[in-house]
Amino acid sequence: MISLTYPWALLLALLPLLFLTRKQNNEPVDAPVIPIGHWLSGMPGVSTSGRASPMWRKLLILLAWLLLVIALGRPQHVGEQIQMPITGRDLMLVVDISPSMEEQDMVLHGRSINRLQAVKRVLDDFINQREGDRLGLILFGTEPYVQAPLTFDRETVRTLLNESGLGMAGRATAIGDAIGLAVKRLRDRPQEQRVAIMLTDGANTAGEISPDKATEIAAAAGVRLYTIGIGAESLLQRGLLGTRRVNPSRDLDEDLLKRMAEQTGGYYFRARSLPELEMIYDSINQLEPIEQEGQFFRPVTELYVWPAGFAIAIWLLLITIRLLQGRHHPIDPEADRG
């Protein structure tokens, strides 16, 4: 529908009535004349022989004035009501991309893949299902960095995750710094919505903030931590002396990850295989969104430029016509003196 932001501006349409001119016999002329008409009549080089302006010119001037008044009223087209997505959680995904994530102890369709590949595959589905949530992405190794700030644009988060590579953030593992950065990005959000999901396959080996200190900061800021330890517990490894069974997750600090989750009201999960990792994110995906009323808005398109543009076009047309008439009918000084 069409509406006016300032409907009272339409009262200006009556302004020409204040400038009605009268003839000597005190009878009104056949059309109102507004100031712009007098201005046009008095232009240099234009005949002012006293002849009345043609009716079509007066009507065009009046039309231009009315269009300008409508433009001042700021007409708008208001579209149909649209419901915004209900806001759920603010989820910050914190992913370890240190070189240890290259360990190929995950299996997909009978083929070995490394841990980061498994994480990308599972998170792709997880991100797709979190409609209504703001998602962010922090990648960390020796140092953490924000790959994607909190956003409703899930496709961008997914793309940036898939473009991440092993070792991009260094060769060590700064768990404390990563959590500290996540808290910094979440602390300005509503307290009930702050959630960080951290996945790692090792222990804290770098950083300026200890994991315990970072956990205290997260708890004080109301950030709930869900920690995931990834990596198989048994793997056959071939060597010169034959095949032996090793634990590829011997460096994983499970006690730390459990403590971090418990102190912030979250949970710790252990992902030894790709199906387990999928189940973990399915469990996290069951977080109940915060119950909020859906927000509605109506798209608004400004229309004032059209009447304003037509009014200017009419006035320019009238000015051009009077200038052309002035060239063909030059002013007679004797007539002016008379």
C-alpha positions in Angstrom: 0.0 0.0 0.0 1.0 3.6 -0.4 1.3 5.9 2.6 2.6 9.3 3.5 5.1 9.9 6.2 4.1 13.5 6.6 0.5 13.8 5.6 0.2 17.2 7.1 2.4 18.5 4.3 -0.6 18.2 2.0 -2.0 21.4 3.6 0.6 23.3 1.5 -1.4 22.4 -1.5 -3.8 25.2 -0.4 -1.0 27.8 -0.5 -1.7 29.1 -4.1 -5.1 30.3 -2.8 -3.3 33.0 -0.9 -1.9 34.4 -4.1 -5.1 34.7 -6.1 -5.0 37.9 -8.1 -8.0 40.0 -9.0 -8.8 42.1 -11.9 -9.6 45.8 -11.6 -13.3 45.0 -11.3 -12.5 42.8 -8.3 -13.4 39.6 -10.1 -11.0 36.7 -9.7 -9.0 35.5 -12.6 -9.7 32.1 -14.2 -6.8 30.4 -12.6 -4.6 30.8 -9.4 -1.2 32.2 -9.8 1.5 31.1 -7.4 4.8 32.9 -6.8 6.7 30.6 -9.2 4.5 31.9 -11.9 5.4 35.5 -11.2 9.0 34.5 -11.1 8.7 32.9 -14.5 7.0 35.9 -15.9 9.7 38.2 -14.7 12.7 36.4 -16.1 15.3 38.5 -17.9 14.9 38.5 -21.7 11.3 37.2 -21.5 8.4 39.3 -22.6 6.4 40.9 -19.8 3.9 42.7 -22.0 1.2 42.3 -19.4 -0.7 39.6 -21.3 -2.2 36.9 -19.1 -0.4 33.6 -19.0 -2.1 30.9 -21.1 -4.3 28.5 -19.1 -2.1 25.5 -19.9 0.9 27.3 -18.4 -1.0 28.0 -15.2 -2.2 24.5 -15.0 1.3 23.1 -15.4 2.6 25.4 -12.7 -0.2 24.3 -10.4 0.5 20.6 -11.2 4.2 21.1 -10.5 3.4 22.7 -7.2 1.0 19.8 -6.2 3.7 17.3 -7.2 6.2 19.1 -5.0 3.8 19.1 -2.1 3.2 15.3 -2.5 7.0 14.8 -2.5 7.3 16.8 0.7 4.7 14.4 2.2 7.3 11.6 1.5 5.1 8.9 -0.1 6.2 5.3 0.5 5.2 1.9 -0.7 4.8 -0.4 2.3 5.1 -4.1 1.4 3.6 -7.1 2.9 4.6 -8.0 6.5 7.6 -10.3 6.6 8.6 -12.4 9.7 12.3 -12.4 10.6 13.8 -15.7 11.6 13.5 -16.4 15.3 16.9 -15.9 17.0 18.2 -18.9 18.7 21.8 -19.2 20.0 25.0 -17.4 19.2 27.2 -20.3 18.4 31.0 -19.8 18.1 32.6 -22.8 16.5 36.2 -23.2 17.7 38.2 -25.6 15.6 41.7 -26.9 16.0 43.7 -26.8 12.7 47.1 -27.7 14.1 49.2 -30.2 12.1 48.1 -33.1 14.4 44.7 -32.9 12.9 46.3 -34.5 9.8 46.2 -37.9 11.5 44.2 -40.2 9.2 42.3 -42.2 11.9 38.8 -41.4 10.6 37.0 -43.7 8.1 34.5 -42.6 5.5 33.0 -45.2 3.2 35.9 -47.6 3.9 38.5 -44.9 3.1 40.8 -43.2 5.7 40.5 -39.5 6.0 42.2 -37.1 8.3 40.5 -35.5 11.3 40.1 -32.1 9.8 38.3 -33.6 6.8 36.0 -35.4 9.1 35.3 -32.2 11.0 34.5 -30.3 7.9 32.1 -33.0 6.7 30.2 -33.2 9.9 30.1 -29.4 10.6 28.8 -28.8 7.1 25.5 -30.6 8.0 25.5 -29.0 11.5 25.8 -25.5 10.1 23.1 -26.2 7.6 20.7 -27.2 10.4 21.3 -24.2 12.6 18.8 -21.9 10.9 18.0 -18.9 13.1 21.3 -19.0 15.0 24.2 -16.7 14.6 27.3 -18.7 13.8 30.9 -17.7 14.1 34.1 -19.5 13.3 37.5 -19.4 15.2 40.4 -21.4 13.9 43.4 -22.0 16.2 46.8 -23.5 16.4 49.7 -21.6 17.9 47.4 -18.5 17.8 43.6 -18.2 17.3 42.0 -16.0 14.8 38.4 -15.2 13.8 37.7 -16.7 10.4 34.0 -15.6 10.5 32.4 -13.3 12.9 28.9 -14.1 14.3 26.5 -14.0 11.4 23.2 -15.4 10.1 25.1 -16.1 6.8 25.6 -19.8 7.3 26.8 -20.3 3.7 29.7 -18.0 4.3 30.7 -19.8 7.5 30.6 -23.1 5.7 32.7 -21.8 2.9 35.3 -20.3 5.2 35.5 -23.6 7.2 36.0 -25.7 4.0 38.8 -23.3 2.8 40.7 -23.7 6.1 44.0 -25.7 5.9 46.2 -27.6 8.3 48.9 -25.5 10.0 47.5 -22.1 8.9 47.5 -20.9 12.5 50.8 -22.5 13.5 52.0 -25.9 14.7 51.2 -25.7 18.4 47.8 -25.7 20.2 46.7 -22.6 22.1 43.4 -23.8 23.7 43.3 -21.1 26.3 43.8 -18.3 23.8 41.1 -19.7 21.5 38.5 -19.8 24.3 39.5 -16.3 25.4 38.9 -15.0 21.9 35.6 -16.8 21.7 34.5 -15.2 25.0 35.5 -11.8 23.7 33.3 -12.3 20.6 30.3 -13.6 22.6 30.3 -11.4 25.7 28.3 -8.6 24.1 25.5 -11.0 23.1 22.5 -11.8 25.3 23.7 -13.9 28.2 21.3 -16.8 27.6 22.5 -17.3 24.1 26.3 -17.6 24.5 27.6 -20.9 23.4 31.1 -22.0 22.2 31.8 -25.4 20.7 35.5 -26.3 20.8 37.0 -29.3 19.0 40.6 -30.3 19.5 42.8 -33.4 19.4 45.6 -32.4 21.7 46.6 -30.5 24.8 47.4 -26.9 25.5 51.0 -26.3 24.3 51.0 -22.6 23.6 49.3 -19.3 24.2 49.3 -16.5 26.8 46.2 -17.5 28.6 46.0 -20.9 30.4 42.9 -23.0 29.7 41.8 -22.8 33.3 42.0 -19.1 33.3 40.1 -18.9 30.1 37.5 -21.2 31.5 37.1 -18.9 34.5 36.6 -15.9 32.2 34.0 -17.9 30.1 32.1 -18.9 33.3 32.1 -15.3 34.5 30.8 -14.1 31.1 28.1 -16.7 31.0 29.6 -18.6 28.0 28.7 -22.2 27.9 31.5 -24.5 26.6 30.9 -27.7 24.7 34.2 -29.4 24.3 34.9 -32.3 21.8 38.0 -34.5 21.9 38.6 -36.1 18.5 40.8 -39.0 17.5 40.7 -42.8 17.5 42.1 -44.7 20.5 43.5 -47.5 18.5 45.2 -47.6 15.1 47.3 -50.1 13.3 50.6 -48.6 12.2 53.0 -50.3 9.8 56.7 -50.1 10.4 60.0 -51.8 9.5 59.4 -54.5 12.1 55.8 -55.1 11.1 52.4 -53.8 12.1 51.8 -52.5 15.6 48.9 -51.0 17.4 49.2 -47.4 18.6 47.0 -44.8 20.3 46.9 -41.8 18.0 45.1 -39.8 20.7 47.7 -40.1 23.4 48.3 -36.4 23.5 44.6 -35.6 24.0 44.0 -33.9 27.4 40.6 -35.2 28.3 40.7 -34.1 31.9 41.2 -30.5 30.8 38.3 -30.7 28.3 36.0 -32.2 30.8 36.9 -29.6 33.4 36.3 -26.8 31.0 32.9 -28.0 30.0 31.7 -28.8 33.6 32.8 -25.4 35.0 30.8 -23.5 32.3 27.6 -25.6 32.4 28.4 -27.5 29.1 29.3 -31.0 28.2 32.4 -32.9 27.1 32.1 -35.3 24.2 34.5 -37.9 22.8 34.6 -38.5 19.1 36.6 -41.7 18.2 35.1 -42.1 14.8 33.1 -40.2 12.2 29.8 -41.7 13.3 30.5 -40.7 16.9 31.4 -37.2 15.7 28.1 -37.0 13.8 26.2 -38.1 16.9 27.9 -35.5 19.0 26.9 -32.6 16.8 23.4 -34.1 16.5 23.2 -33.9 20.3 24.4 -30.3 20.4 22.0 -29.6 17.6 19.1 -30.4 20.0 19.8 -27.3 22.1 16.5 -25.6 22.6 16.3 -22.2 21.0 15.4 -19.3 23.2 11.7 -18.7 23.1 11.2 -15.3 21.6 8.4 -13.7 19.7 9.1 -13.5 16.0 10.0 -10.1 14.8 8.1 -8.7 11.9 8.8 -5.9 9.5 7.4 -4.4 6.3 9.8 -3.5 3.5 9.5 0.2 2.6 10.3 1.8 -0.8 10.7 5.6 -0.9 8.6 7.1 -3.7 9.1 10.9 -3.2 11.7 11.0 -5.9 9.1 10.5 -8.6 6.8 13.5 -7.9 9.8 15.6 -7.1 11.4 14.6 -10.3 8.3 15.3 -12.4 7.8 18.7 -10.7 11.4 19.7 -11.6 10.9 18.5 -15.1 7.7 20.6 -15.5 9.4 23.7 -14.2 12.4 23.2 -16.5 10.0 22.8 -19.4 8.3 26.0 -18.6 11.5 27.9 -18.2 12.7 26.6 -21.6 9.5 27.6 -23.3 9.6 31.1 -21.8 13.2 31.5 -22.8 12.4 30.5 -26.4 9.4 32.8 -26.5 11.7 35.7 -25.2 14.0 35.2 -28.2 11.1 35.4 -30.7 9.4 38.3 -28.9 12.1 40.6 -27.5 11.2 43.1 -24.9 10.1 46.5 -26.3 11.6 49.2 -24.1 9.0 51.8 -25.2 6.3 49.3 -24.3 7.8 48.8 -20.9 7.9 52.5 -20.2 4.3 52.8 -21.3 
